[in-house]
Amino acid sequence: MKLLLMIAATIALAMTVQAQTPTPTPQTSTTAAQTIPPANPADVATMDSTIAALYDVISGPAGKRDWDRFRSLFIPGARLIPTGPRPTGEVGSRVLTVEDYVQRAGAAFEKQGFFEREVSRQLERFGNIAHIFSTYESRHAKTDAKPFQRGINSIQLMNDGKRWWVVTIFWQGEDEKNPLPAKYLETKN
């Protein structure tokens, strides 16, 4: 009997402590709408339009980009992760917020043209989530015969029932040790 009373008291104490522990408030769509500029519905209606908008907004001659359009494509908390060899020779990655990317890329894009286009795509989808391996080519001018960089953007997308959101972009440029495999150069699917 004493054992049952001790167990009951322990459970009651645990429930009291749990009831007094504040529960974090989940982020609601109202909060997201306050921090994310509204997207052009045409930009986020489909996976294709979202990927096209992503490449379009970062591409152009030297100068400013429409960073609010860029921000509107990403879900709150989204991450951009460049990886691969660094100038020091080491291999690694760093995790950027959307704002980190805007600051870093914005400064570079103002000084030099940057045109990136998708040349191939591999898509995996289940329900409202999608993973796209998007092979890209980067040029300083749209008319450059040869890209200065090729690589793969690993893009994770989510559909909330109203639109597509970019959740993560994890990318790596091609190099001597990591040439692009032929299967990632095939025509988009």
C-alpha positions as CSV (number, residue, x, y, z in Angstrom):
1,M,0.0,0.0,0.0
2,K,2.8,2.4,0.9
3,L,4.4,1.6,-2.5
4,L,1.2,2.5,-4.3
5,L,1.0,5.8,-2.4
6,M,4.6,6.7,-3.2
7,I,4.0,5.9,-6.9
8,A,0.9,8.0,-6.9
9,A,2.7,10.9,-5.2
10,T,5.6,10.7,-7.7
11,I,3.2,10.8,-10.6
12,A,1.2,13.7,-9.1
13,L,4.5,15.7,-8.5
14,A,5.7,15.0,-12.1
15,M,2.3,16.2,-13.5
16,T,2.5,19.4,-11.4
17,V,6.0,20.1,-12.6
18,Q,5.0,19.5,-16.2
19,A,2.0,21.7,-15.9
20,Q,4.2,24.5,-14.6
21,T,6.7,24.2,-17.4
22,P,6.0,26.8,-20.1
23,T,5.3,25.4,-23.5
24,P,6.9,27.2,-26.4
25,T,4.5,28.8,-28.8
26,P,4.8,27.3,-32.3
27,Q,5.4,29.7,-35.1
28,T,2.1,30.4,-36.9
29,S,1.5,31.5,-40.4
30,T,0.7,35.0,-39.1
31,T,4.2,35.2,-37.6
32,A,5.7,33.9,-40.9
33,A,3.7,36.5,-42.9
34,Q,5.2,39.3,-40.8
35,T,8.8,38.2,-41.4
36,I,8.6,36.9,-45.0
37,P,7.7,39.3,-47.9
38,P,4.6,38.1,-49.8
39,A,5.5,35.9,-52.7
40,N,4.2,36.4,-56.3
41,P,1.7,33.6,-56.5
42,A,3.1,32.7,-59.9
43,D,6.6,32.2,-58.4
44,V,5.4,29.6,-55.8
45,A,2.5,27.9,-57.5
46,T,4.5,24.8,-58.7
47,M,7.9,23.2,-58.1
48,D,8.9,24.3,-61.6
49,S,7.9,27.9,-61.0
50,T,9.7,28.0,-57.6
51,I,12.9,26.7,-59.0
52,A,12.7,29.0,-62.0
53,A,12.1,32.0,-59.7
54,L,15.1,30.9,-57.5
55,Y,17.5,30.9,-60.5
56,D,16.0,34.0,-62.0
57,V,16.2,36.2,-58.9
58,I,19.9,35.6,-58.3
59,S,20.9,35.9,-62.0
60,G,21.7,39.2,-63.7
61,P,24.3,41.7,-64.6
62,A,26.3,43.5,-61.9
63,G,24.0,45.3,-59.7
64,K,21.3,44.8,-57.1
65,R,18.9,41.9,-57.0
66,D,15.3,41.8,-55.9
67,W,16.1,40.4,-52.4
68,D,12.5,40.6,-51.2
69,R,11.5,38.3,-54.1
70,F,14.3,36.0,-53.0
71,R,13.2,36.0,-49.4
72,S,9.6,35.3,-50.3
73,L,10.6,31.9,-51.7
74,F,12.0,30.6,-48.4
75,I,10.1,29.2,-45.4
76,P,11.1,30.9,-42.0
77,G,14.2,29.2,-40.7
78,A,15.4,28.1,-44.1
79,R,19.1,27.3,-44.6
80,L,21.6,27.6,-47.5
81,I,24.6,25.4,-47.2
82,P,27.6,25.7,-49.6
83,T,30.0,22.9,-49.4
84,G,33.1,21.6,-51.1
85,P,36.8,22.6,-51.2
86,R,37.7,26.0,-49.7
87,P,40.7,28.1,-50.8
88,T,42.7,26.6,-47.9
89,G,42.3,23.2,-49.5
90,E,40.1,21.8,-46.7
91,V,36.6,20.5,-47.4
92,G,33.7,21.7,-45.4
93,S,30.4,23.6,-45.3
94,R,28.9,26.5,-43.4
95,V,25.3,27.0,-42.7
96,L,23.8,30.3,-43.8
97,T,20.4,31.9,-43.1
98,V,18.6,33.6,-46.0
99,E,19.8,36.9,-44.6
100,D,23.4,35.7,-44.4
101,Y,23.2,34.7,-48.1
102,V,21.7,38.0,-49.1
103,Q,24.5,39.9,-47.4
104,R,27.3,37.8,-48.8
105,A,26.0,37.3,-52.3
106,G,24.5,40.8,-52.6
107,A,27.9,42.4,-52.2
108,A,29.5,40.1,-54.8
109,F,26.6,40.5,-57.3
110,E,26.8,44.3,-57.1
111,K,30.4,44.1,-58.4
112,Q,30.1,41.3,-61.0
113,G,27.5,39.7,-63.2
114,F,26.2,36.3,-62.2
115,F,24.0,34.1,-64.3
116,E,23.1,30.7,-63.1
117,R,20.8,28.3,-65.0
118,E,19.5,24.8,-64.4
119,V,20.8,22.3,-67.0
120,S,19.4,19.1,-65.5
121,R,17.0,18.0,-62.7
122,Q,16.4,14.8,-60.7
123,L,13.2,14.9,-58.7
124,E,12.0,12.8,-55.8
125,R,8.6,13.6,-54.3
126,F,6.4,12.1,-51.5
127,G,3.2,14.0,-50.6
128,N,4.0,17.5,-49.7
129,I,7.8,17.2,-49.7
130,A,10.2,17.2,-52.6
131,H,13.9,16.8,-53.1
132,I,15.5,18.2,-56.3
133,F,19.0,17.6,-57.5
134,S,19.4,20.6,-59.7
135,T,22.5,20.6,-61.9
136,Y,23.6,24.2,-62.6
137,E,26.0,26.2,-64.7
138,S,27.2,29.7,-63.5
139,R,28.5,32.4,-65.8
140,H,29.6,36.0,-65.3
141,A,27.8,37.1,-68.4
142,K,24.8,35.5,-70.1
143,T,26.8,35.3,-73.4
144,D,29.8,33.6,-71.9
145,A,30.5,30.5,-74.0
146,K,31.7,28.4,-71.0
147,P,30.5,28.4,-67.4
148,F,33.1,29.3,-64.7
149,Q,31.4,26.8,-62.4
150,R,29.1,23.8,-62.5
151,G,27.7,21.9,-59.7
152,I,24.6,20.6,-58.0
153,N,22.0,22.4,-55.8
154,S,20.3,19.9,-53.5
155,I,17.0,21.7,-52.9
156,Q,14.3,20.6,-50.4
157,L,10.8,22.0,-51.0
158,M,7.6,21.8,-49.0
159,N,4.0,22.5,-50.0
160,D,1.8,23.8,-47.2
161,G,-1.4,23.3,-49.3
162,K,-1.2,26.8,-50.7
163,R,2.2,27.2,-52.2
164,W,5.7,25.7,-52.4
165,W,8.5,26.8,-50.0
166,V,12.2,26.4,-50.3
167,V,13.4,24.7,-47.0
168,T,17.0,24.1,-47.7
169,I,19.5,24.5,-50.5
170,F,22.7,22.5,-50.0
171,W,25.2,22.9,-52.9
172,Q,28.6,21.8,-54.1
173,G,30.5,23.0,-57.1
174,E,32.2,20.5,-59.4
175,D,36.0,20.1,-59.1
176,E,38.8,17.8,-60.2
177,K,38.0,15.3,-57.4
178,N,34.2,15.6,-57.9
179,P,33.3,15.7,-61.6
180,L,29.6,15.8,-62.3
181,P,28.3,12.3,-62.9
182,A,26.6,11.8,-66.3
183,K,23.3,10.9,-64.7
184,Y,23.1,14.5,-63.3
185,L,23.7,16.0,-66.7
186,E,20.8,14.3,-68.4
187,T,17.7,16.2,-69.6
188,K,15.4,17.5,-66.8
189,N,12.6,15.2,-65.7
